[in-house]
Amino acid sequence: MKKIIVVLITFISFLTYSQVDRRIGRGQYERNVKNSQKKKENFTEQSLVFFRKEIKIDGFQEAVIKNLLDAYEKSSKEIIESELIITPEKNELLLKISENFKNELAEILTKEQYEKYKVIMDSKKKEKK
């Protein structure tokens, strides 16, 4: 009888152990790195698609805007991830970065393109509210 109980307990423990994923290390973090890289590519690429389709930018404007988007994303990510800056200051810095991006964008785009950009962005802000 004792042998049967020991065998049952051993069998049950093997079943429960096999259901738990006990991997620790690289396997957990590889997925997060891949996802963050996809998000970055998606943000930049989606923005460029928007500018190509809606604003109708040319090749030179596209190259400059891509660099602006990369710099904007890098700066904002650094601010968001910083633990030394408190939240109200983060918001102010993010607003400044956003304004700088808009100012630089205004220099690159023609007046008609920039007006179209402003109209689209204003409508998107209203939709969010």
C-alpha positions in Angstrom: 0.0 0.0 0.0 2.8 2.4 0.8 4.4 1.7 -2.5 1.2 2.6 -4.3 1.0 5.9 -2.4 4.6 6.8 -3.1 4.1 6.0 -6.8 0.9 8.1 -6.9 2.6 11.1 -5.2 5.6 10.8 -7.5 3.4 10.7 -10.6 1.3 13.7 -9.4 4.4 15.7 -8.7 5.8 15.0 -12.2 2.5 16.1 -13.7 2.4 19.4 -11.8 6.1 20.1 -12.4 5.8 19.6 -16.1 3.0 22.2 -16.3 5.1 25.0 -15.0 7.5 26.8 -17.3 10.7 27.2 -15.2 12.8 28.9 -17.8 14.7 31.9 -16.4 17.0 34.1 -18.4 17.3 34.8 -22.1 14.0 33.2 -23.1 12.0 35.7 -21.1 13.7 38.8 -22.3 14.1 38.0 -26.0 10.4 38.5 -26.7 10.5 42.0 -25.0 13.4 43.1 -27.0 11.8 42.0 -30.3 8.6 43.7 -29.4 10.3 47.0 -28.5 12.2 47.0 -31.8 9.0 46.3 -33.7 7.3 49.2 -32.0 10.1 51.6 -32.9 10.1 50.5 -36.5 6.3 50.7 -36.5 6.2 54.2 -35.1 8.7 55.6 -37.5 7.4 53.7 -40.5 3.7 54.4 -39.7 4.5 58.1 -39.3 6.4 58.1 -42.6 3.5 56.3 -44.3 1.2 59.0 -42.9 3.4 61.8 -44.2 3.7 60.2 -47.6 0.0 59.5 -48.0 -1.6 62.4 -46.3 0.9 65.2 -46.6 2.5 64.1 -49.9 6.2 64.7 -49.0 9.0 64.2 -51.4 12.1 62.0 -50.9 14.3 64.7 -49.3 11.5 65.7 -46.9 11.0 62.0 -46.1 14.7 61.5 -45.2 14.8 64.6 -42.9 11.5 63.7 -41.3 12.7 60.2 -40.6 15.8 61.6 -38.8 13.5 64.0 -36.8 11.2 61.2 -35.8 14.1 59.0 -34.6 15.5 61.9 -32.6 12.1 62.7 -31.2 11.4 59.2 -30.2 14.9 58.8 -28.6 14.6 62.0 -26.6 11.1 61.2 -25.4 12.0 57.7 -24.4 15.0 58.9 -22.4 12.8 61.3 -20.5 10.0 58.8 -19.9 12.5 56.2 -18.6 14.5 58.6 -16.5 14.0 58.0 -12.8 15.8 61.3 -11.8 13.0 63.5 -13.2 9.7 63.8 -11.5 6.4 63.5 -13.5 5.5 67.2 -13.8 9.0 68.0 -15.1 8.7 65.0 -17.5 5.5 66.4 -18.9 7.1 69.9 -19.4 10.1 68.4 -21.1 7.9 66.2 -23.4 5.9 69.3 -24.4 9.1 71.1 -25.2 10.3 68.2 -27.4 7.0 68.1 -29.1 7.1 71.8 -29.8 10.7 71.6 -31.2 9.6 68.7 -33.4 6.7 70.8 -34.7 8.9 73.8 -35.3 11.5 71.8 -37.2 8.7 70.1 -39.2 7.4 73.6 -40.1 10.8 74.4 -41.6 10.9 71.3 -43.7 7.3 71.2 -45.0 5.8 73.8 -47.3 3.1 76.1 -45.9 0.3 74.1 -47.5 1.7 70.8 -46.2 2.2 72.2 -42.7 -1.4 73.6 -42.6 -2.7 70.2 -43.7 -0.6 68.5 -41.0 -2.0 70.9 -38.4 -5.6 70.3 -39.5 -5.2 66.5 -39.3 -3.5 66.6 -35.9 -6.1 68.9 -34.5 -8.9 66.6 -35.7 -7.0 63.6 -34.1 -6.8 65.4 -30.8 -10.5 66.1 -30.9 -11.2 62.5 -31.5 -9.2 61.4 -28.5 -11.1 63.7 -26.2 
